[in-house]
Amino acid sequence: MRPSKYLSIFAPATQQQRKENFDNYWAFTQRHGGTLLEDDKDLAKKRNRLKHFQDNPVQLRQPLADPEAFYRNYIEIQDDPKSLDRMTLMLTGIYKFARHEWVGIKGAWDAVPDMANSHTVEDKISRVHLAEEFCHVRLFDEMLRTCGLDKVEWVPLGPIKEKIYEQFPKLPGFLMDTPAFVTELMGVTFYCHLYRLFDEVLADEPEVRDRLKELLDEITIDEVAHVGQRRNFIGPIGIKVSKWLVKPFYTLFFNDIPEVGHLFNVEQMIRDGIAFDFNKLPEYMIERSWIPSYCKA
């Protein structure tokens, strides 16, 4: 058995290590995303990558049998999930997951300082991080378009959930950092399971399967780095709390997306979150992402 290259994301870290890792992560973001296009909530390299996908589209060989089933259920589930085929469930589930991300970053974008008023490396990182998340929503939208769904609207959640998402970024760090880290970890867990689902659901559509994997890779590579970056904010007590929060957070969040329970084993996702240590990620992803030094064996 090969020795592990990486340690648990919950591995301990000193304050000095975390400071050095913030500086290291900031240098990584400059190479990774390119120039921040703040007015557009975009990054130059990410914009070019999306344009590459848009300029070289692929389509389903066999169009969706019932697109209206998607449009009827993508904002709120109307039909019995058991009556929907796995393709439709997968696409409505993708939209709902991405919609939560979109609502969260909308609220955060207005709450954190813009780059001109970011005076610490942590503030600068947060601004670029949010721009990356807006890029992810565009990539999710491209996934849906690849499957022939070009009438998708990104609509707000209900007023109570919108308010929660708006207020969350305004909380002090000792309250916000731990749940923010767990939500990033949840994203990576979801994406890893979704990647494998593409093989099952799109077995007869190899071009679309491979394109969705490429689009998802762009998101996951960023999110893996975000997991490390958000971990970096958390001290020894917070990291113990984080590990404890994985189960209730994953359970609460995925219960809000009925499709997830029909497509995935949520208990396995929880176990994967608690055990996360980077070792199961493919090498090509690790090479393009970022891992804290204290998580390297």
C-alpha positions in Angstrom: 0.0 0.0 0.0 1.4 3.4 -1.0 2.0 5.9 1.7 -0.5 8.8 1.7 0.7 12.0 0.1 -1.7 14.2 2.0 -3.1 14.6 5.6 -6.7 15.2 6.7 -8.1 18.6 5.9 -8.8 18.7 9.7 -5.0 18.3 10.4 -3.7 20.8 13.0 -1.9 24.0 11.9 -0.1 26.8 13.8 -0.9 30.4 13.5 2.4 31.0 11.7 1.7 28.2 9.2 -1.7 29.7 8.5 -0.2 33.2 7.9 2.4 31.7 5.5 -0.3 29.8 3.7 -2.5 32.9 3.1 0.5 34.5 1.4 1.1 31.4 -0.6 -2.6 31.1 -1.6 -2.7 34.7 -2.7 0.3 34.1 -5.1 -1.6 31.0 -6.4 -4.7 33.0 -7.2 -2.8 35.5 -9.3 -1.5 32.7 -11.5 -4.7 30.7 -11.5 -7.5 33.0 -12.4 -5.7 36.0 -14.0 -6.8 39.6 -13.8 -9.9 40.3 -11.7 -12.6 42.0 -13.8 -14.4 43.4 -10.9 -17.3 45.2 -12.7 -18.2 41.9 -14.3 -17.6 39.7 -11.3 -15.2 37.7 -13.5 -11.6 36.7 -14.0 -9.7 36.9 -17.3 -8.5 33.3 -17.5 -11.8 31.9 -16.4 -13.6 34.1 -19.0 -11.4 32.7 -21.7 -12.0 29.1 -20.6 -15.7 29.6 -20.7 -15.5 31.1 -24.1 -13.5 28.1 -25.3 -16.5 25.8 -24.3 -19.0 28.2 -25.8 -17.1 28.4 -29.1 -16.8 24.6 -29.3 -20.3 23.4 -28.2 -21.4 19.8 -28.0 -25.0 18.5 -27.9 -26.9 15.5 -26.9 -27.2 12.9 -29.7 -30.7 12.2 -28.3 -32.4 15.4 -27.1 -34.1 15.3 -23.7 -37.3 13.3 -24.0 -39.3 15.8 -21.9 -37.6 19.2 -21.3 -40.8 20.5 -19.8 -40.3 18.0 -16.9 -37.1 19.9 -16.1 -38.6 23.4 -16.4 -41.6 22.3 -14.3 -39.4 21.1 -11.4 -36.1 23.0 -11.6 -37.0 25.8 -9.2 -39.3 23.9 -6.9 -40.1 20.2 -7.2 -43.7 19.8 -8.4 -43.8 16.1 -9.5 -43.1 13.0 -7.4 -39.3 12.7 -7.7 -39.8 8.9 -8.2 -41.7 9.7 -11.4 -38.8 11.6 -12.9 -36.0 10.0 -14.9 -32.4 10.2 -13.5 -31.3 12.6 -16.2 -34.0 15.1 -15.2 -33.3 14.6 -11.5 -29.6 15.2 -12.1 -30.1 18.4 -14.1 -32.7 19.9 -11.6 -30.4 18.9 -8.7 -27.4 20.6 -10.4 -29.5 23.8 -10.8 -30.6 23.8 -7.2 -27.1 23.2 -5.9 -25.7 26.0 -8.1 -28.6 28.3 -7.2 -27.7 28.1 -3.5 -24.1 29.1 -4.4 -25.3 32.0 -6.6 -27.6 33.4 -3.8 -24.8 33.1 -1.3 -22.2 34.9 -3.3 -24.6 37.7 -4.4 -25.0 38.5 -0.7 -21.3 38.2 0.0 -20.2 40.3 -2.9 -21.9 43.4 -1.5 -20.7 42.7 2.0 -17.0 42.3 1.5 -14.6 45.2 0.5 -13.9 45.7 -3.2 -10.3 45.3 -4.3 -9.6 49.0 -4.0 -10.6 48.9 -0.3 -9.0 45.5 0.5 -6.1 46.2 2.8 -5.2 42.7 3.9 -4.3 39.6 2.0 -7.3 37.9 3.5 -9.7 40.6 2.1 -8.1 40.4 -1.4 -8.4 36.6 -1.4 -12.1 36.9 -0.4 -12.8 39.2 -3.4 -11.1 36.9 -5.9 -12.7 33.8 -4.3 -16.2 35.3 -4.8 -15.4 36.2 -8.5 -14.4 32.5 -9.0 -17.8 31.5 -7.5 -19.6 33.7 -10.1 -17.6 32.0 -12.8 -18.8 28.7 -11.4 -22.5 29.7 -11.9 -21.7 30.5 -15.5 -20.1 27.0 -15.9 -23.2 25.4 -14.3 -25.3 27.4 -16.8 -23.2 26.1 -19.6 -23.8 22.5 -18.4 -27.5 23.0 -18.6 -27.2 24.6 -22.1 -25.1 21.6 -23.2 -28.1 19.4 -22.4 -30.4 21.7 -24.5 -31.8 23.7 -21.6 -31.3 27.3 -22.8 -34.4 28.9 -21.0 -33.0 28.6 -17.4 -33.5 31.6 -15.2 -31.5 32.2 -12.0 -34.1 33.2 -9.5 -33.8 34.2 -5.8 -34.7 31.9 -3.0 -37.6 32.7 -0.7 -37.2 36.0 1.3 -36.2 34.3 4.6 -33.4 32.3 2.9 -32.3 35.3 0.9 -32.0 37.3 4.2 -30.0 34.6 5.9 -27.5 34.5 2.9 -27.3 38.3 3.0 -26.5 38.5 6.7 -24.1 35.5 6.8 -21.0 37.3 5.4 -21.5 40.1 7.9 -21.0 37.8 10.9 -17.7 38.1 12.7 -15.0 35.6 11.7 -15.3 33.4 14.8 -18.9 32.7 13.8 -18.6 32.6 10.0 -15.3 30.9 9.3 -16.3 27.4 10.5 -19.6 27.0 8.6 -18.0 28.7 5.5 -15.3 26.0 5.5 -17.8 23.1 5.9 -19.9 24.4 3.0 -16.8 24.5 0.8 -16.0 20.9 1.8 -19.6 20.0 1.1 -19.2 21.4 -2.4 -16.2 19.3 -3.2 -17.9 16.2 -1.8 -21.0 16.8 -4.0 -18.8 17.4 -7.1 -16.9 14.2 -6.7 -20.1 12.2 -6.4 -21.6 14.1 -9.4 -18.6 13.4 -11.6 -19.2 9.6 -11.1 -22.9 10.0 -11.7 -22.1 11.4 -15.2 -20.7 8.0 -16.1 -24.0 6.3 -15.2 -26.5 8.8 -16.5 -24.7 9.8 -19.7 -23.3 6.3 -20.7 -24.9 6.7 -24.1 -23.8 10.3 -24.6 -20.0 10.2 -24.5 -19.4 13.7 -25.9 -21.8 15.4 -23.5 -20.5 13.2 -20.6 -17.0 14.3 -21.3 -18.0 18.0 -21.7 -19.9 18.0 -18.4 -16.8 16.4 -16.7 -14.6 19.2 -18.2 -16.9 21.9 -17.0 -17.2 20.3 -13.6 -13.4 19.9 -13.3 -13.0 23.7 -13.8 -15.3 24.2 -10.8 -13.9 21.4 -8.6 -10.3 22.5 -9.1 -11.2 25.9 -7.7 -13.3 24.4 -4.9 -10.5 22.1 -3.7 -8.4 25.2 -3.4 -11.2 27.0 -1.6 -11.4 24.1 0.9 -7.8 24.7 1.8 -8.2 28.5 1.8 -11.2 28.4 4.1 -9.5 25.9 6.4 -6.7 28.4 6.8 -9.0 30.8 8.7 -9.7 28.3 11.5 -7.8 27.6 14.7 -7.5 24.4 16.8 -10.9 24.7 18.5 -12.7 25.7 15.3 -11.4 22.8 13.4 -12.8 20.4 16.0 -16.2 22.1 15.7 -16.0 21.9 11.9 -15.6 18.2 11.9 -18.6 17.9 14.2 -20.6 20.2 11.9 -20.1 18.1 8.8 -23.0 15.7 9.5 -25.7 18.3 10.5 -24.7 20.7 7.7 -24.7 18.1 4.9 -28.0 16.7 6.2 -29.7 20.0 6.4 -28.5 21.3 3.1 -29.1 18.2 1.1 -32.6 17.8 2.6 -33.4 21.1 0.9 -32.6 19.5 -2.5 -34.9 16.5 -2.8 -33.1 15.2 -5.9 -29.9 14.6 -3.9 -31.5 11.8 -1.8 -32.7 10.1 -4.9 -29.4 10.3 -6.8 -26.8 9.8 -4.1 -26.0 8.1 -0.8 -26.0 11.1 1.6 -24.6 9.1 4.5 -21.6 8.2 2.2 -21.2 11.8 1.3 -21.0 12.6 5.1 -18.4 9.9 5.6 -16.4 11.3 2.7 -16.5 14.8 4.1 -15.3 13.7 7.5 -12.5 11.6 5.9 -11.5 14.2 3.3 -7.7 14.3 2.8 -7.1 15.1 -1.0 -5.6 11.6 -1.6 -8.5 10.4 -3.8 -8.4 13.4 -6.1 -6.8 12.8 -9.6 -3.3 14.1 -10.1 -4.3 16.4 -12.9 -6.6 18.2 -10.5 -4.1 18.4 -7.7 -1.5 20.0 -10.2 -3.9 22.8 -11.0 -5.3 23.4 -7.5 -3.8 24.4 -4.1 -3.4 22.5 -0.9 -2.2 23.9 2.5 1.3 23.0 3.4 0.2 21.5 6.7 -2.0 19.0 4.8 1.0 17.6 2.9 2.5 14.5 4.4 
